Amino acid sequence: TFFLWVAWAGFAFCYYGTILVVTMVFAEIDEDADNNPANGEDAEYQFDYGAILASACSEIAGTTIVLCLIDRVGRIPTQAVSYTLGGCMVCALCFLANNSASRASLIIAGFLARMAFMSASCTTWVSTAEILTTDIRTTGHSAANAIARLGGSASPFLISRASLSWTGSILLVTSVITAMASLKLPETNGKSMGAGAAETEMSSSIQKEEATKNTSPYGII
């Protein structure tokens, strides 16, 4: 449950954080506006809607990739690779934006970042339902989703206060932690729903029984 919650909080934080970063990268303050750009809330922005649309279309590609790979590669490897790739790409996007890179390179980095996090989040949704047994599936899935809302609500506060370089670094670290948490989850590919949790519980019981057998009456192994 702990690793599942970490994965959900991490995916929501990185997913929504990446969307905000892409929007920031392709936004410019309108210097010709009547408002003073230095006034914060009174500043007017001009957005590169074509670039933002191109990055948004990446979610279609991410969903398609999941449909093609999730049953071939497995749930856990797909999550781990996607989260790590997404973190690297959003960090690269922030680095490129700080160094005034070309518009094409920014679009490619933003596209890959959103595609990777979409693939990872879709796989996490599927994996969670398969890990939990029937008697706790709805409760467990809802609890994980609630944890994700907490992670997602934290990302705007970070994005609005940190520089792009710090934002990229934090999202990279968070994505790596999320990938590591997903590696701790049981693989459910090719197994019946709830088999992952059942096998984990059975394995824990077997380990306890073996430890009990190998322990003398005086508590010495």
WOFEN-V527614 format. One record per run of one state. SS is the DSSP state (alpha for helix, beta for strand, coil for the rest). FROM is the first residue (numbers start at 1). TO is the last residue. If there is no record, write none. Layout:
BEGIN
ss & from & to
SS & FROM & TO
SS & FROM & TO
END
This chain:
BEGIN
ss & from & to
coil & 1 & 1
alpha & 2 & 25
coil & 26 & 26
beta & 27 & 29
coil & 30 & 36
alpha & 37 & 42
coil & 43 & 44
beta & 45 & 47
coil & 48 & 48
alpha & 49 & 56
coil & 57 & 57
alpha & 58 & 73
coil & 74 & 74
alpha & 75 & 98
coil & 99 & 102
alpha & 103 & 131
coil & 132 & 136
alpha & 137 & 161
coil & 162 & 163
alpha & 164 & 183
coil & 184 & 194
alpha & 195 & 213
coil & 214 & 221
END
